Amino acid sequence: MECIVKEQSASIGRACRVIHLQRSLWYYRSSKDDSAIIGKLSSLAERFPTRGFDKYYAIIRIEGNKWARSRVLRVYREMNLCRRRRHKKRLPSRIKEPLQKQLLPNQSYSMDFISDSLVSGHKLRIFKVVDDCTLESLAVWCDYTITGRKVTEIPEHIIAERGRPNQIGVDNEPEFTGKVFSE
């Protein structure tokens, strides 16, 4: 717009008519002062760097500020805070013990998941329980999804048949860290 007025030496009224813009929009200057919102969002971004807009807005409302959600969201986006990433949830560290060769069967079992996909794109999950001494597969279960409840049922059937082992080795798969498995 400014280039039309300067280069073509056209009046502002004529330039507005050419690009179908109202003259009041040409002269409009925002009178809103967003410095308070900017300051508040900056302090929240420093205190809670991995949180998003909803958490920031909830804190702003709890503190008693009555700014409109759309206004705070506009400033949030202008500040480019919407690029935040959540940090990966860290599992608690545990004592690492070297694996020992088992001399007798039914003393130690290992449980693990294997994944594969079909030609149709469906993902298959295979749950496997192995005796560490004989390397015998005690159970193999294949399904599209294997719940934590199923992960607990299969070892219970093996224990009922063969007796309880001294230890069961697992890794940090989501099925092994869930509530149902840990109970």
C-alpha positions, 0 to 999 in steps of 0.5 A: 500500500505504501509503495503505491502511494510513494511510487505512483504518487497516488493519494491515500484515498485512491490507493485504498479504492484500488486495493479495496481497503477502507481508509479507516483501516489505513489510519488505524493504530491499535491502542491495546497495551499488551505489555502486562500480558507479555510480561506475565507470559515471559515469567511463566515461560521461564518458570514452566518451560515445558508447559503449554498455553492451557497451563499458562492461561489457567495460572493467569486466571487463578491469579485473578487476571481477567484477560480474554482467552483469545487475547492471551492466545494471540500474544502467546502466538506472537511471542512464538511460545507455541514451539515448546516441546515436552521433555521425555519422561525419565524412568527411575534408575535401577541397580544394574546386575550382570546376567548369570548363566542359569544352571537349572531349568525353571529358575529364571524366565525372560519376557519380551515383545516382538513387533512386526507388520503385515502387508496391510499395514496392521502392526502385530505384537508378539509376547514371548516368555522364555526359560533362560536355562533351556531357552525353551519358549514357555509361551508365545502370544500374538495379537494386534494389541496386548494389554497389561492384563494379558501380560499378567495372565500368561505368566500366571498360567506358566507358574501354575503349571511349572512353579514359580521361578526365582526371577523374571527378567523384563525390559522397560516396555510400556506393558511392563511399567503399567499399573496392572503389571506392577500390582 
